[in-house]
Amino acid sequence: MRHTIYLSLSLAAFWLLISGHNTALMLSLGAVSIAFVLYIAHRMDILDHESQPLHLTLKLPGFYAWLTKEIILANILVVKHIWLGKKTISPTMTTIKVNQQTDIGKVIYANSITLTPGTVSVTLNGDQIIVHALLRESIIDLQAGEMDRRVTELEN
């Protein structure tokens, strides 16, 4: 039930944010749309803790802020090494251990690696991710475990 309430509140907030009008007609169309989406979600039996990870809701903004900072710093690092030339680029592929327990935590970690410029998650198998990096120092940063720790905190 709480997943249904959370989904309806999220959809209502999103509707109010994008509609731009608060007339009776727009609000009633929004209510009908939300009711229809909830009906379909219940018929498909997809409202559960995986489709609506409520425990992530309050922690995501802080994680997104940290990840945005890391993306900006990685952009600057990659551009610097590209400007310096081929001799400063050291492509590396390695396996990184994953400490997340849930599938959603592992996926968030792999996607965070891929979102960071200069690194790509190639494969996620069990508790290991094969990562390709443009720079060896990017692999060293990943092995230091800061991103892994933050995703694990997000997961718990």
PLY file of the C-alpha trace (Angstrom):
ply
format ascii 1.0
element vertex 156
property float x
property float y
property float z
element edge 155
property int vertex1
property int vertex2
end_header
0.00 0.00 0.00
2.75 2.48 0.84
4.30 1.92 -2.61
0.97 2.88 -4.17
0.77 6.02 -2.04
4.37 6.95 -2.86
3.80 6.38 -6.58
0.60 8.45 -6.56
2.29 11.32 -4.69
5.28 11.18 -7.05
3.03 11.23 -10.10
0.95 14.08 -8.67
4.05 16.16 -7.94
5.41 15.45 -11.41
2.07 16.34 -13.01
1.87 19.65 -11.12
5.47 20.41 -12.03
5.12 19.88 -15.78
1.51 20.86 -16.43
2.03 24.58 -15.86
-1.69 25.14 -15.25
-3.74 24.74 -12.11
-7.18 24.94 -13.63
-9.90 22.51 -12.65
-9.71 20.80 -16.05
-5.94 20.21 -15.85
-6.12 18.98 -12.25
-8.95 16.59 -13.07
-7.10 15.28 -16.14
-4.07 14.74 -13.92
-6.12 12.86 -11.33
-7.62 10.64 -14.03
-4.18 9.97 -15.52
-2.73 9.08 -12.14
-5.64 6.77 -11.37
-5.18 5.06 -14.73
-1.45 4.55 -14.17
-2.09 3.14 -10.69
-4.75 0.79 -12.10
-2.33 -0.48 -14.77
0.48 -0.87 -12.23
-1.76 -2.94 -9.97
-2.99 -5.09 -12.86
0.60 -5.74 -13.92
1.56 -6.42 -10.27
4.71 -4.28 -10.51
4.43 -2.18 -7.36
6.97 -3.59 -4.92
10.18 -2.64 -3.15
12.25 -3.03 -6.34
10.09 -0.88 -8.60
9.65 1.76 -5.91
12.86 1.75 -3.82
11.61 4.05 -1.06
14.81 3.67 0.99
16.74 5.46 -1.78
14.50 8.50 -1.96
16.07 10.60 0.78
19.67 9.52 0.08
19.68 10.10 -3.69
20.07 13.91 -3.74
23.30 13.77 -1.72
24.64 10.93 -3.87
23.72 12.80 -7.06
25.52 15.91 -5.81
28.67 13.88 -5.07
28.45 12.03 -8.41
28.01 15.30 -10.31
31.19 16.65 -8.67
33.05 13.46 -9.62
31.79 13.67 -13.21
33.00 17.27 -13.50
36.43 16.42 -12.05
36.76 13.39 -14.35
35.81 15.56 -17.35
38.58 17.99 -16.50
41.09 15.15 -16.03
40.21 13.47 -19.33
40.37 16.74 -21.28
43.73 17.54 -19.68
45.19 14.19 -20.73
43.78 14.45 -24.23
45.38 17.87 -24.63
48.69 16.55 -23.29
48.75 13.85 -25.95
48.84 10.11 -26.40
51.80 9.56 -24.12
49.85 10.54 -21.01
46.92 8.22 -21.76
47.20 4.74 -20.24
44.21 2.56 -21.19
43.59 -0.11 -18.57
41.08 -2.90 -18.10
40.66 -4.56 -14.71
38.21 -6.27 -12.43
36.73 -4.33 -9.52
35.09 -6.07 -6.56
31.50 -5.06 -5.82
30.41 -4.79 -2.18
26.74 -4.07 -2.82
24.29 -6.77 -1.75
21.25 -5.96 -3.90
20.91 -5.95 -7.67
19.84 -2.30 -7.66
22.98 -1.36 -5.68
25.21 -3.21 -8.14
23.50 -1.55 -11.10
23.80 1.92 -9.53
27.52 1.28 -8.96
28.12 0.04 -12.52
26.14 2.94 -14.00
28.00 5.45 -11.82
31.30 4.10 -13.14
30.05 4.42 -16.72
28.71 7.94 -16.15
32.13 9.07 -14.99
34.11 10.18 -18.08
37.05 7.99 -18.96
35.61 4.82 -17.40
33.18 2.21 -18.71
31.65 -0.79 -16.95
32.09 -3.57 -19.48
30.55 -6.50 -17.60
28.82 -7.05 -14.27
29.07 -10.66 -13.10
28.06 -11.50 -9.56
30.29 -9.46 -7.28
32.73 -8.25 -9.93
32.69 -5.52 -12.55
35.12 -5.46 -15.45
36.03 -1.82 -15.99
37.87 -0.18 -18.87
39.52 3.14 -18.09
41.25 5.65 -20.30
43.67 6.47 -17.49
45.29 4.13 -14.98
44.68 6.67 -12.21
40.92 6.30 -12.75
41.24 2.58 -11.93
43.31 3.43 -8.85
40.56 5.82 -7.71
37.94 3.09 -8.18
40.06 0.58 -6.28
40.38 3.07 -3.43
36.68 2.42 -2.91
35.09 5.83 -2.40
32.40 5.30 -5.05
31.79 1.76 -3.83
31.40 3.01 -0.25
28.97 5.75 -1.23
26.80 3.39 -3.29
26.82 0.88 -0.42
25.68 3.64 1.98
22.95 4.57 -0.51
21.83 0.96 -0.63
21.52 0.54 3.18
0 1
1 2
2 3
3 4
4 5
5 6
6 7
7 8
8 9
9 10
10 11
11 12
12 13
13 14
14 15
15 16
16 17
17 18
18 19
19 20
20 21
21 22
22 23
23 24
24 25
25 26
26 27
27 28
28 29
29 30
30 31
31 32
32 33
33 34
34 35
35 36
36 37
37 38
38 39
39 40
40 41
41 42
42 43
43 44
44 45
45 46
46 47
47 48
48 49
49 50
50 51
51 52
52 53
53 54
54 55
55 56
56 57
57 58
58 59
59 60
60 61
61 62
62 63
63 64
64 65
65 66
66 67
67 68
68 69
69 70
70 71
71 72
72 73
73 74
74 75
75 76
76 77
77 78
78 79
79 80
80 81
81 82
82 83
83 84
84 85
85 86
86 87
87 88
88 89
89 90
90 91
91 92
92 93
93 94
94 95
95 96
96 97
97 98
98 99
99 100
100 101
101 102
102 103
103 104
104 105
105 106
106 107
107 108
108 109
109 110
110 111
111 112
112 113
113 114
114 115
115 116
116 117
117 118
118 119
119 120
120 121
121 122
122 123
123 124
124 125
125 126
126 127
127 128
128 129
129 130
130 131
131 132
132 133
133 134
134 135
135 136
136 137
137 138
138 139
139 140
140 141
141 142
142 143
143 144
144 145
145 146
146 147
147 148
148 149
149 150
150 151
151 152
152 153
153 154
154 155
